[in-house]
């Protein structure tokens, strides 16, 4: 149906053709212009007030946006400043931690050296003590063996006559020490 209407209109215009009408009165150009100027005059005040209100809202929104931008820039500067301060503090903490770690490492090494020296001294003392004990045991054993050997030799060489002679000698020595 729409197609038929479109075809009918297009046939009518193509048969008559499109042309310019130079008669102002017949073409209603003056009426259209009066209507247009009247609309512009009437709508100018109406649309002007609406446009000025809209303009004020837009300007107000722009000012608010600029203020928020300035506040955001201020907060950004403060955040950057805080970040820089935080970074300085972090660097200081890292340096202090490194120094503390170095001190602890040095302390552990010094303590280890001290403990090693103490252990070496203790080991030397233990070795010397063990050597002295071994020497003492060897002396005691040698003394014991020497006494045993001398006892055996005395028992083998000692006759009753020699025993009597020794007893007489000892009595004479005692007698001489008593007279004094």
JOLINVEN-V995779 format. One record per residue. N is the residue number from 1. RES is the residue in three letters. D_CENTER is the distance of its C-alpha to the mean C-alpha in Angstrom with 1 decimal. Layout:
# JOLINVEN-V995779
n:N res:RES d_center:D_CENTER
n:N res:RES d_center:D_CENTER
This chain:
# JOLINVEN-V995779
n:1 res:UNK d_center:81.1
n:2 res:UNK d_center:78.7
n:3 res:UNK d_center:79.4
n:4 res:UNK d_center:83.1
n:5 res:UNK d_center:82.6
n:6 res:UNK d_center:80.5
n:7 res:UNK d_center:83.1
n:8 res:UNK d_center:85.9
n:9 res:UNK d_center:84.2
n:10 res:UNK d_center:83.3
n:11 res:UNK d_center:86.9
n:12 res:UNK d_center:88.4
n:13 res:UNK d_center:86.2
n:14 res:UNK d_center:86.8
n:15 res:UNK d_center:90.6
n:16 res:UNK d_center:90.7
n:17 res:UNK d_center:88.1
n:18 res:UNK d_center:85.6
n:19 res:UNK d_center:87.2
n:20 res:UNK d_center:86.8
n:21 res:UNK d_center:89.0
n:22 res:UNK d_center:90.0
n:23 res:UNK d_center:91.9
n:24 res:UNK d_center:89.7
n:25 res:UNK d_center:91.7
n:26 res:UNK d_center:91.8
n:27 res:UNK d_center:88.2
n:28 res:UNK d_center:87.1
n:29 res:UNK d_center:84.9
n:30 res:UNK d_center:86.0
n:31 res:UNK d_center:85.3
n:32 res:UNK d_center:81.9
n:33 res:UNK d_center:81.2
n:34 res:UNK d_center:82.4
n:35 res:UNK d_center:80.3
n:36 res:UNK d_center:77.3
n:37 res:UNK d_center:77.8
n:38 res:UNK d_center:78.5
n:39 res:UNK d_center:75.3
n:40 res:UNK d_center:73.3
n:41 res:UNK d_center:74.9
n:42 res:UNK d_center:74.3
n:43 res:UNK d_center:70.9
n:44 res:UNK d_center:69.8
n:45 res:UNK d_center:69.7
n:46 res:UNK d_center:68.2
n:47 res:UNK d_center:65.6
n:48 res:UNK d_center:65.0
n:49 res:UNK d_center:64.0
n:50 res:UNK d_center:61.8
n:51 res:UNK d_center:60.2
n:52 res:UNK d_center:59.8
n:53 res:UNK d_center:58.1
n:54 res:UNK d_center:55.8
n:55 res:UNK d_center:55.2
n:56 res:UNK d_center:54.2
n:57 res:UNK d_center:51.8
n:58 res:UNK d_center:50.3
n:59 res:UNK d_center:50.0
n:60 res:UNK d_center:48.5
n:61 res:UNK d_center:46.0
n:62 res:UNK d_center:45.1
n:63 res:UNK d_center:44.8
n:64 res:UNK d_center:42.5
n:65 res:UNK d_center:40.4
n:66 res:UNK d_center:40.3
n:67 res:UNK d_center:39.3
n:68 res:UNK d_center:36.5
n:69 res:UNK d_center:35.4
n:70 res:UNK d_center:35.4
n:71 res:UNK d_center:33.5
n:72 res:UNK d_center:30.9
n:73 res:UNK d_center:30.7
n:74 res:UNK d_center:30.3
n:75 res:UNK d_center:27.5
n:76 res:UNK d_center:25.9
n:77 res:UNK d_center:26.2
n:78 res:UNK d_center:24.7
n:79 res:UNK d_center:21.8
n:80 res:UNK d_center:21.3
n:81 res:UNK d_center:21.6
n:82 res:UNK d_center:19.1
n:83 res:UNK d_center:16.7
n:84 res:UNK d_center:17.4
n:85 res:UNK d_center:17.1
n:86 res:UNK d_center:13.7
n:87 res:UNK d_center:12.6
n:88 res:UNK d_center:14.3
n:89 res:UNK d_center:12.6
n:90 res:UNK d_center:9.1
n:91 res:UNK d_center:10.6
n:92 res:UNK d_center:12.3
n:93 res:UNK d_center:9.5
n:94 res:UNK d_center:7.9
n:95 res:UNK d_center:11.6
n:96 res:UNK d_center:12.3
n:97 res:UNK d_center:9.7
n:98 res:UNK d_center:11.3
n:99 res:UNK d_center:14.7
n:100 res:UNK d_center:14.3
n:101 res:UNK d_center:13.3
n:102 res:UNK d_center:16.4
n:103 res:UNK d_center:18.5
n:104 res:UNK d_center:17.8
n:105 res:UNK d_center:18.6
n:106 res:UNK d_center:21.7
n:107 res:UNK d_center:22.7
n:108 res:UNK d_center:22.6
n:109 res:UNK d_center:24.5
n:110 res:UNK d_center:27.0
n:111 res:UNK d_center:27.4
n:112 res:UNK d_center:28.0
n:113 res:UNK d_center:30.5
n:114 res:UNK d_center:32.2
n:115 res:UNK d_center:32.4
n:116 res:UNK d_center:33.8
n:117 res:UNK d_center:36.3
n:118 res:UNK d_center:37.2
n:119 res:UNK d_center:37.7
n:120 res:UNK d_center:39.7
n:121 res:UNK d_center:41.9
n:122 res:UNK d_center:42.3
n:123 res:UNK d_center:43.2
n:124 res:UNK d_center:45.7
n:125 res:UNK d_center:47.1
n:126 res:UNK d_center:47.4
n:127 res:UNK d_center:49.1
n:128 res:UNK d_center:51.5
n:129 res:UNK d_center:52.3
n:130 res:UNK d_center:53.0
n:131 res:UNK d_center:55.1
n:132 res:UNK d_center:57.0
n:133 res:UNK d_center:57.6
n:134 res:UNK d_center:58.8
n:135 res:UNK d_center:61.0
n:136 res:UNK d_center:62.3
n:137 res:UNK d_center:63.1
n:138 res:UNK d_center:64.7
n:139 res:UNK d_center:66.8
n:140 res:UNK d_center:67.8
n:141 res:UNK d_center:68.7
n:142 res:UNK d_center:70.6
n:143 res:UNK d_center:72.4
n:144 res:UNK d_center:73.1
n:145 res:UNK d_center:74.5
n:146 res:UNK d_center:76.5
n:147 res:UNK d_center:78.0
n:148 res:UNK d_center:78.8
n:149 res:UNK d_center:80.4
n:150 res:UNK d_center:82.3
n:151 res:UNK d_center:83.4
n:152 res:UNK d_center:84.6
n:153 res:UNK d_center:86.4
n:154 res:UNK d_center:88.0
n:155 res:UNK d_center:89.1
n:156 res:UNK d_center:90.6
n:157 res:UNK d_center:92.2
n:158 res:UNK d_center:93.2
n:159 res:UNK d_center:96.8
n:160 res:UNK d_center:98.6
n:161 res:UNK d_center:100.3
n:162 res:UNK d_center:97.1
n:163 res:UNK d_center:95.7
n:164 res:UNK d_center:98.8
n:165 res:UNK d_center:98.5
n:166 res:UNK d_center:94.8
n:167 res:UNK d_center:95.7
n:168 res:UNK d_center:98.6
n:169 res:UNK d_center:96.4
n:170 res:UNK d_center:93.8
n:171 res:UNK d_center:96.6
n:172 res:UNK d_center:98.0
n:173 res:UNK d_center:94.6
n:174 res:UNK d_center:94.3
n:175 res:UNK d_center:97.7
n:176 res:UNK d_center:97.1
n:177 res:UNK d_center:93.9
n:178 res:UNK d_center:95.8
n:179 res:UNK d_center:98.6
n:180 res:UNK d_center:96.3
